[in-house]
Amino acid sequence: MCSRLGASLLLLLIFLRPNCAASLPGHNQQVRSQALKRLLEVFGMVDAPQSPHRVRQPPQYMLDLYNAVADVDGVTKQPDLLVGNTVRSFLDRSRSQQLQFFFNLSSVAKSETILSAELHLFKLRGRLFRDTLHHRQHFCQVYTWTHDKKSNKGLMVIVQTLAGQQTNNHFVRFATARDHHSSKQPMLVLFTDEERRGITTSSSLKDMGTENPFISHRILQNKASQNRNTRSLHFQGCQRHHLYVDFEEIGWSGWIISPRGYNAYHCKGACVFPLGKNMRPTNHATVQSIINALKLANDVASPCCIPDKLFSINLLYFDDDENVVLKQYDDMVAGSCGCH
């Protein structure tokens, strides 16, 4: 059997909307649960994050970064813009002094390597004109605030004049989470690279196919149309077809910010002799199609219609701590198809 793009992603085709899942027989609910678990593995997660307890606006910096990296469907348009494959933003959790900040980094996985970090602070204007003028030229130094070698209490910022004198907090002030708009809150941004392990499709899911009793209505319509055209489809050459992944149907729209879904595409069609250039065959596929057509060897099937170019997508979402994360996933969209 020919292997096609993202066997685990194709499991999306059998998902019901969450409000319909309760009507499924016990066995089918178990299969659906397994499918969702495998899909989470594709996205590098054990469990789906909880939706935020209250409506939250993502930091504008993260929205701008996502829009710079991805198109409207989340497909990467500037692959070299990110450092690593994950960007995590953390808002200040401290409620104390002006120049001390606390960021809870417990959500950073052990498999992530921190490549760089940015501390985003919004400096407020001086209260008096003479104060602003006198201390206009200064610089900030950021220190790790530790109690001992085993604990890290956060970050402390020290503001000094060019002469090396520490200034008073009255002259240089930063916006705080307690007193200012969310767009001006102190934020720590980490650029990390997460190790990814490939997943395999278990036999129980591999054999579900399109005969599973809880295929969504949209897919049932597509299948009925395909059955009416079985003969013509058999002779259609290898092509790329639409395969839309709807995060709302899966029940993930509460924690995913963007995109709302994306077109993964899939490859379908015959790779029979003679293979034209439009089917983008490899030399091996061409030879295999000849052997198959002439029956020169037993058990030699025709080549497979599979993706020969894959694109990455980007997900912007809330994690369990309500931090906003931008993560890039490789090989999620079939860019083109060919006979191999």
Disulfide bonds with the S-S distance in Angstrom:
Cys2-Cys304 2.08
Cys238-Cys305 2.08
Cys267-Cys337 2.07
Cys271-Cys339 2.16
